[in-house]
Amino acid sequence: MMKAYLQRFNPTSGLIWYYAIQIQRDLLGRWQVIREWGRNGSPGTVRQAPFDSHAEAEAQMTDLVEQLTARGYHVVMREGMNPALAAFLEGERENDPDS
């Protein structure tokens, strides 16, 4: 699983906005980019986008992080998946007779 957590602080109002992005595999074996955003202290908005491969999902996540940093967000936390593990999981799905 890969995760990124970004924040943007408005010094005038004192508001902190957050944006969380993660990549997970769903029960059907597809990769999901799950995004959650909002203001600290309030419920956020959640959206999911399915992808056929981990590489596609990772590219989407990278693009989102770049767009957000261009809009003034700062990366607070980022953790990633070992590329070898991602390749193994992709191969596991290709060998799955149900997929």
Backbone torsions as a table, in degrees:
resi	resn	phi	psi	omega
1	MET	NA	141.0	176.1
2	MET	-115.7	145.0	-179.2
3	LYS	-140.1	150.6	170.3
4	ALA	-145.0	139.6	177.6
5	TYR	-129.1	124.0	-177.4
6	LEU	-123.1	152.5	177.4
7	GLN	-136.6	151.9	173.7
8	ARG	-132.7	129.8	-177.2
9	PHE	-111.3	131.0	175.6
10	ASN	-101.7	105.5	-175.6
11	PRO	-66.5	-26.1	-179.6
12	THR	-69.3	-48.3	-177.2
13	SER	-94.6	-17.7	-177.0
14	GLY	79.9	8.3	-179.1
15	LEU	-81.2	143.9	176.2
16	ILE	-118.0	123.3	176.7
17	TRP	-103.5	143.1	-180.0
18	TYR	-125.2	159.9	176.5
19	TYR	-147.3	118.2	179.2
20	ALA	-113.5	134.8	179.6
21	ILE	-130.7	135.7	174.3
22	GLN	-144.8	154.5	176.4
23	ILE	-113.3	127.6	178.4
24	GLN	-138.9	157.8	174.0
25	ARG	-93.9	135.4	179.6
26	ASP	-89.9	-178.8	-176.6
27	LEU	-68.4	-19.2	179.1
28	LEU	-92.9	1.3	176.4
29	GLY	90.9	2.0	177.2
30	ARG	-87.7	156.6	177.9
31	TRP	-90.9	137.7	-179.6
32	GLN	-118.9	131.8	168.8
33	VAL	-97.7	114.4	-177.3
34	ILE	-106.6	123.1	-178.5
35	ARG	-116.9	137.3	173.9
36	GLU	-134.9	133.9	-179.9
37	TRP	-147.0	156.6	178.5
38	GLY	165.9	-165.2	178.9
39	ARG	-100.2	139.0	178.0
40	ASN	-54.8	134.5	178.7
41	GLY	91.5	-1.1	177.8
42	SER	-130.5	156.8	179.6
43	PRO	-63.6	141.4	-178.1
44	GLY	-95.8	172.5	174.5
45	THR	-96.3	137.8	-178.8
46	VAL	-122.1	134.5	175.8
47	ARG	-136.0	147.0	177.5
48	GLN	-125.5	145.5	175.8
49	ALA	-134.5	124.9	-179.2
50	PRO	-84.9	147.4	176.8
51	PHE	-137.7	149.2	-179.2
52	ASP	-77.5	-25.8	-178.1
53	SER	-132.3	157.0	177.1
54	HIS	-64.3	-36.7	-178.8
55	ALA	-62.4	-40.9	177.7
56	GLU	-64.7	-43.4	179.5
57	ALA	-64.4	-41.5	179.6
58	GLU	-65.1	-38.7	177.7
59	ALA	-63.7	-40.7	177.8
60	GLN	-63.6	-42.5	179.8
61	MET	-63.7	-43.3	179.0
62	THR	-61.9	-43.0	177.9
63	ASP	-61.7	-43.1	179.2
64	LEU	-61.5	-44.7	-179.9
65	VAL	-62.1	-41.8	178.7
66	GLU	-63.7	-42.9	178.9
67	GLN	-62.9	-42.5	-178.0
68	LEU	-68.3	-40.2	178.7
69	THR	-66.3	-32.4	176.2
70	ALA	-67.1	-25.2	179.1
71	ARG	-92.0	8.0	174.5
72	GLY	101.9	2.7	176.3
73	TYR	-78.4	150.9	177.0
74	HIS	-118.9	136.4	178.9
75	VAL	-72.7	120.9	-179.7
76	VAL	-96.9	-37.5	-178.4
77	MET	-148.9	139.8	175.1
78	ARG	-148.8	129.7	174.7
79	GLU	-135.9	148.1	-173.0
80	GLY	-131.5	170.7	178.7
81	MET	-94.1	142.2	174.7
82	ASN	-62.4	127.0	-178.9
83	PRO	-55.9	-33.0	179.1
84	ALA	-66.3	-38.2	177.9
85	LEU	-67.1	-40.6	178.4
86	ALA	-61.7	-42.9	179.1
87	ALA	-64.3	-40.5	177.8
88	PHE	-61.3	-45.7	-179.6
89	LEU	-65.2	-36.3	176.0
90	GLU	-63.0	-43.6	178.7
91	GLY	-65.4	-35.2	178.5
92	GLU	-62.2	-39.8	-179.6
93	ARG	-69.3	-39.0	-179.7
94	GLU	-64.6	-31.1	-179.0
95	ASN	-87.8	-3.1	-178.4
96	ASP	-77.0	119.6	-178.0
97	PRO	-67.2	-19.1	-178.9
98	ASP	-84.6	-10.9	-176.7
99	SER	-91.9	NA	NA
